Amino acid sequence: MQRGLVLLLAACAVPARGPAPDIRTVNADLTVPELSAGEPGAGKRVKQALPGYEKTAVHHVLYLPTDWQAEKRWPVLVEYAGNGNYSNSFGDVSSGRPDGSKMGYGISGGKGFIWVCLPYLNASGDDIAVTWWGDPDNRTPQPTLDYCRKAVAWICEEYGGDTERVILCGFSRGAIACNYLGLHDDSLAGIWRGFVAYSHYDGVFGGWPFPGADQEAALLRLERLSGRPQFICQEESKNAGTNLTATRRWIESTTVSGDFTFAATGYRNHNDGWLLRPGKTRSELRAWVRRVIR
């Protein structure tokens, strides 16, 4: 394969000097709608289980945009959450469940896109895995992959999702999942029009506790990208093994060509709530998404 990356370097919102700010220093201009009871509808965010999963503890969260009309076709943002049981000294937390995700709403502003937050499943496929996927002694991704395939097809069929304009997004564990799950095999890889990976990236760090976390396996997945665009963003971090610079260097070290955009969020936080706030990187991401779905 011919080596050659298309690298688009988004400007960083962080000041040239001084530490990156906390997200709470900027007022949010978006609030994720509360979960509603009943059937989906325009502007509603509801908890659902796919047909066949009604008697399990598994569910996803679906949001139909405020301008949704049943007869139209809509681009779809599919999102995976970070690991649960997470907190840090900045007050950032993650539940690990689809109910707590924010990326898709921040990207769309609640209009123009169907937004679905998918779960990771345990090894038996009957409950949500709040950390990684599978069980601690069996990190199989298969039940999660099965639910993903079924969910994307079902939501597009039921609610007018455009199968040619589906973008996969993820935060932290979900950023790793963009490639680990989204590019797991050729059929899954073919679902996506583009990818938004926020904070972490498959292959940069090989010590994660699941099979195929090593760089050799990650490279095989990355080769399934086949030139589709990725927006790769990260908070400001001094961790040399997982920051944006490390991600860019790892991708450049491979022989995989691609359309990669790299951007810093401009904040210190490991928190997808930055997308609920106005800023240069959010504007760049929204413009990137518009380009990808055209």
C-alpha positions as CSV (number, residue, x, y, z in Angstrom):
1,M,0.0,0.0,0.0
2,Q,1.3,3.4,-0.9
3,R,2.2,5.4,2.2
4,G,0.6,8.8,2.4
5,L,-1.5,10.4,5.0
6,V,-3.9,13.2,4.5
7,L,-3.4,15.0,7.8
8,L,-5.7,18.0,8.6
9,L,-4.5,19.7,11.7
10,A,-7.3,21.6,13.4
11,A,-6.2,24.6,15.4
12,C,-6.0,24.2,19.1
13,A,-8.2,26.3,21.3
14,V,-5.7,26.3,24.2
15,P,-3.8,29.5,24.9
16,A,-0.2,29.5,23.9
17,R,0.8,29.7,27.6
18,G,-0.6,28.5,30.8
19,P,-2.7,25.4,31.6
20,A,-5.7,24.3,29.6
21,P,-9.0,25.6,31.1
22,D,-11.7,23.5,32.7
23,I,-14.9,23.1,30.7
24,R,-16.8,24.7,33.6
25,T,-15.2,28.0,32.8
26,V,-17.3,28.1,29.6
27,N,-21.1,28.1,29.9
28,A,-22.9,25.4,28.1
29,D,-25.2,26.4,25.3
30,L,-26.8,23.0,25.0
31,T,-28.5,20.7,27.4
32,V,-29.0,17.0,26.6
33,P,-32.8,16.3,26.8
34,E,-34.0,14.2,29.7
35,L,-35.1,10.7,28.9
36,S,-38.8,10.6,28.0
37,A,-41.3,7.8,28.4
38,G,-43.3,6.5,25.6
39,E,-42.7,6.2,21.9
40,P,-39.9,8.1,20.0
41,G,-40.9,11.4,18.4
42,A,-39.3,14.6,17.2
43,G,-37.2,16.2,19.9
44,K,-37.6,13.1,22.3
45,R,-34.8,11.1,23.8
46,V,-36.0,7.6,24.8
47,K,-34.7,4.3,26.1
48,Q,-35.3,1.3,23.8
49,A,-34.5,-2.4,23.5
50,L,-34.2,-4.0,20.2
51,P,-36.7,-6.7,19.2
52,G,-35.5,-9.9,20.9
53,Y,-33.9,-8.1,23.8
54,E,-37.0,-7.0,25.6
55,K,-36.6,-9.6,28.4
56,T,-33.0,-8.6,29.1
57,A,-31.4,-5.6,30.8
58,V,-29.9,-4.4,27.5
59,H,-31.1,-1.1,26.0
60,H,-29.9,1.7,23.8
61,V,-30.9,5.4,23.8
62,L,-32.5,7.0,20.7
63,Y,-33.0,10.7,20.0
64,L,-35.0,11.9,17.0
65,P,-34.1,15.5,15.9
66,T,-36.5,18.4,16.5
67,D,-37.0,18.6,12.7
68,W,-37.6,14.9,12.3
69,Q,-40.2,13.8,9.7
70,A,-40.9,10.2,9.1
71,E,-41.0,10.4,5.3
72,K,-37.4,11.9,5.1
73,R,-34.0,10.2,5.3
74,W,-31.6,11.3,8.0
75,P,-27.9,11.0,8.7
76,V,-27.2,9.0,11.8
77,L,-24.7,9.5,14.7
78,V,-24.0,6.2,16.4
79,E,-22.2,6.7,19.8
80,Y,-20.3,4.6,22.3
81,A,-19.7,5.7,25.9
82,G,-16.5,5.7,28.0
83,N,-15.8,3.2,30.7
84,G,-18.0,3.4,33.8
85,N,-16.9,3.8,37.4
86,Y,-14.7,6.6,36.3
87,S,-13.9,9.9,38.0
88,N,-10.9,12.2,38.3
89,S,-9.6,15.1,40.2
90,F,-11.3,17.6,37.9
91,G,-14.8,16.3,38.7
92,D,-15.2,14.4,35.4
93,V,-17.3,11.2,35.7
94,S,-18.5,8.5,33.4
95,S,-21.3,6.0,34.1
96,G,-20.3,3.7,31.2
97,R,-24.0,3.5,30.1
98,P,-25.6,4.8,26.9
99,D,-27.8,7.1,29.0
100,G,-24.9,9.4,29.9
101,S,-23.5,10.0,26.5
102,K,-23.3,13.6,25.1
103,M,-21.2,13.7,21.9
104,G,-24.0,13.2,19.3
105,Y,-26.1,15.9,20.8
106,G,-23.2,18.3,20.9
107,I,-22.3,17.6,17.3
108,S,-25.8,18.0,16.0
109,G,-27.2,20.6,18.3
110,G,-30.4,18.4,18.4
111,K,-31.3,19.0,14.7
112,G,-30.7,17.2,11.4
113,F,-29.4,13.9,12.8
114,I,-30.8,10.8,14.3
115,W,-28.7,10.1,17.4
116,V,-28.4,6.7,19.0
117,C,-26.2,5.7,21.9
118,L,-25.4,2.0,21.8
119,P,-24.5,-0.3,24.8
120,Y,-21.6,-2.7,25.2
121,L,-22.9,-6.1,26.2
122,N,-21.6,-8.7,28.7
123,A,-20.4,-12.1,27.5
124,S,-23.9,-13.7,27.7
125,G,-25.5,-10.8,25.8
126,D,-28.2,-10.1,28.4
127,D,-26.8,-7.1,30.3
128,I,-24.8,-3.9,29.7
129,A,-21.1,-4.0,30.4
130,V,-20.1,-0.7,32.1
131,T,-16.4,-1.3,31.6
132,W,-15.0,-2.5,28.3
133,W,-17.1,-5.3,26.7
134,G,-17.8,-8.9,27.7
135,D,-16.9,-10.0,31.2
136,P,-13.7,-9.5,33.2
137,D,-12.7,-13.1,32.5
138,N,-14.0,-13.1,28.9
139,R,-13.7,-9.8,27.1
140,T,-15.5,-11.1,24.0
141,P,-16.9,-8.3,21.8
142,Q,-19.2,-10.6,19.9
143,P,-22.5,-9.8,21.7
144,T,-21.7,-6.1,21.4
145,L,-21.0,-6.4,17.7
146,D,-24.2,-8.4,17.1
147,Y,-26.3,-5.7,18.8
148,C,-24.5,-3.0,16.8
149,R,-25.3,-4.6,13.5
150,K,-28.9,-5.2,14.4
151,A,-29.4,-1.7,15.9
152,V,-28.1,0.3,13.0
153,A,-30.2,-1.7,10.5
154,W,-33.3,-1.5,12.6
155,I,-33.1,2.2,13.5
156,C,-32.5,3.1,9.8
157,E,-35.5,1.0,8.8
158,E,-37.9,2.2,11.5
159,Y,-37.0,5.9,11.7
160,G,-35.7,6.9,8.3
161,G,-31.9,6.6,8.9
162,D,-29.8,6.9,5.8
163,T,-27.6,3.8,5.6
164,E,-25.2,5.7,3.4
165,R,-24.7,8.5,6.0
166,V,-23.9,6.8,9.3
167,I,-21.1,8.2,11.4
168,L,-19.6,6.3,14.4
169,C,-18.6,8.4,17.4
170,G,-17.0,7.5,20.8
171,F,-15.5,8.9,23.9
172,S,-12.5,7.2,25.7
173,R,-13.4,3.5,25.6
174,G,-15.8,4.5,22.8
175,A,-12.9,6.2,20.9
176,I,-11.0,2.9,21.0
177,A,-14.2,1.2,20.0
178,C,-14.4,3.3,16.8
179,N,-11.7,1.0,15.3
180,Y,-11.8,-2.0,17.6
181,L,-15.6,-2.5,17.1
182,G,-16.3,-0.4,14.1
183,L,-13.5,-1.9,12.0
184,H,-13.7,-5.4,13.6
185,D,-14.5,-7.1,10.3
186,D,-15.2,-6.1,6.7
187,S,-19.0,-6.1,7.0
188,L,-19.0,-3.9,10.0
189,A,-16.4,-1.6,8.5
190,G,-18.7,-1.0,5.6
191,I,-21.5,0.5,7.7
192,W,-19.7,3.8,8.5
193,R,-19.3,6.9,6.4
194,G,-16.8,8.4,8.9
195,F,-15.6,8.3,12.6
196,V,-15.2,10.7,15.5
197,A,-12.8,9.3,18.1
198,Y,-12.5,11.5,21.2
199,S,-9.8,10.7,23.8
200,H,-7.8,7.6,23.1
201,Y,-7.3,5.6,19.9
202,D,-7.0,1.9,19.1
203,G,-3.4,0.8,18.9
204,V,-1.6,3.7,20.6
205,F,-1.5,1.8,23.9
206,G,-1.2,-2.0,23.8
207,G,-2.0,-2.8,27.4
208,W,-5.8,-2.7,27.5
209,P,-7.4,-5.8,29.0
210,F,-9.1,-7.2,25.9
211,P,-7.9,-9.6,23.1
212,G,-6.3,-7.9,20.2
213,A,-5.3,-4.8,22.0
214,D,-1.7,-5.0,20.6
215,Q,-0.6,-2.8,17.7
216,E,-0.3,-5.6,15.2
217,A,-4.0,-6.4,15.6
218,A,-4.9,-2.7,15.7
219,L,-3.1,-2.2,12.4
220,L,-5.1,-4.9,10.7
221,R,-8.3,-3.1,11.8
222,L,-7.0,0.3,10.7
223,E,-6.4,-1.2,7.2
224,R,-10.1,-1.7,6.9
225,L,-10.6,2.1,7.1
226,S,-10.1,2.2,3.3
227,G,-9.7,6.0,3.2
228,R,-12.8,6.9,5.1
229,P,-12.4,10.1,7.2
230,Q,-11.7,10.2,10.9
231,F,-11.8,13.2,13.2
232,I,-9.5,12.4,16.1
233,C,-9.6,14.7,19.1
234,Q,-8.2,14.7,22.6
235,E,-8.1,16.8,25.8
236,E,-4.8,18.5,26.7
237,S,-2.8,15.7,28.4
238,K,0.8,15.3,29.5
239,N,0.6,11.5,29.3
240,A,3.0,10.8,26.5
241,G,1.5,7.4,25.8
242,T,-2.1,8.5,25.2
243,N,-2.1,12.1,24.1
244,L,-2.9,13.5,20.7
245,T,0.7,13.7,19.6
246,A,1.2,10.0,20.4
247,T,-1.9,9.1,18.4
248,R,-0.7,11.1,15.4
249,R,2.8,9.5,15.6
250,W,1.4,6.0,15.8
251,I,-0.9,6.5,12.7
252,E,2.0,8.1,10.8
253,S,4.2,5.1,11.7
254,T,1.8,2.8,9.9
255,T,1.6,2.2,6.1
256,V,-2.1,3.1,6.1
257,S,-3.3,6.1,4.0
258,G,-6.2,8.0,5.2
259,D,-8.1,11.2,5.7
260,F,-7.3,12.1,9.3
261,T,-8.1,15.3,11.1
262,F,-6.4,15.9,14.5
263,A,-7.7,18.4,17.0
264,A,-7.3,19.4,20.6
265,T,-10.5,20.1,22.5
266,G,-8.8,23.1,24.2
267,Y,-9.8,21.8,27.7
268,R,-8.1,19.7,30.4
269,N,-11.1,17.5,31.0
270,H,-11.6,13.9,30.2
271,N,-15.3,14.7,29.6
272,D,-17.5,14.7,26.6
273,G,-19.4,17.6,28.0
274,W,-17.0,19.9,26.1
275,L,-19.2,19.4,23.1
276,L,-22.1,21.1,24.9
277,R,-20.1,24.3,24.9
278,P,-19.3,26.7,22.0
279,G,-15.7,26.7,20.8
280,K,-13.4,26.5,17.8
281,T,-13.0,22.8,17.9
282,R,-16.7,22.1,18.1
283,S,-17.2,24.4,15.1
284,E,-14.5,22.6,13.2
285,L,-16.0,19.2,14.0
286,R,-19.4,20.3,12.9
287,A,-18.0,21.5,9.6
288,W,-16.1,18.2,9.2
289,V,-19.4,16.3,9.7
290,R,-21.2,18.4,7.1
291,R,-18.4,17.7,4.7
292,V,-18.4,13.9,5.4
293,I,-22.2,13.5,4.9
294,R,-22.5,15.6,1.7
